[in-house]
Amino acid sequence: MTRPGQPASAVVSDDALFGPEAAGYARYRPGLPGAVVHLLAATQHGVPAPVLLDLGTGTGQVPRALRPVLLCMAHVNLVDVNASMLEAARAGLEPLRGACTVDVFTGAAHTFAPAAPGRAPTLITCCRSFHWMARSEVLSMADRIAAPHAVVAIMGDGSLWTHEAGWTAALRELIQSYLGEDRRAGTRGTYGGPGRSYEDDLADSAFSEVTEHRFPVSRTWAPEDVIGYLRTTSFARPALFADRHPDFEAAALRLLQDQASGCVLTEDAVFTVLLARRPGGTA
């Protein structure tokens, strides 16, 4: 699973990037495929009281999807640099929590430390966010705090910027006509060329026993939902366009409506999960 290298402004707080968009993020970002949820839950078979550490949790998609399937989950750690995202994650998990306890940690993923002893994570997840992190430091942190049999799951499916279809190519060209050829990231930076793969990161970590799982997924988007999604991204968020944002959104909506077939746009993606363990560390 190779992802672009760190954006030039990767050190900027995600609160500046995504803080105002927590509600939109929860509404418009695609959730986890059911097969992925069951794969993650299966890694905890035989673990009497699983503890989840979800890094870059955003609005808590991973724990909300896992909790109804992994009923024996004992504790969840929600980690994000964005306080408004964490509040949304905590609120969304509350109706599903039951006897499971929840801690919230606001800060960079590699600085996480458990709030109480006896809660060593048995499953560490990172969904669509590993590229924003200090990756080797995150994996070192995980090695320090995780249970001996812990599983690290790094997963994602790209974005509408990376997806190759006629309508996404046209949308990307429109964005570039406003913001320039390079993909924007952070508050001022851009993505560089392809960087080190996640597999290489894991190979150099304690969690070097890796299996890859790929799940084809087909989604349909209404044009209006694509507009909502774009507002939550680092490459097309409103602040990048300044006073041209209303013009961009009007042009994007016209483009998407013209491209839509039967009022919907189709995205055929692959959701990839890397499951990593310490050598010999089976649950």
Disulfide bonds with the S-S distance in Angstrom:
none
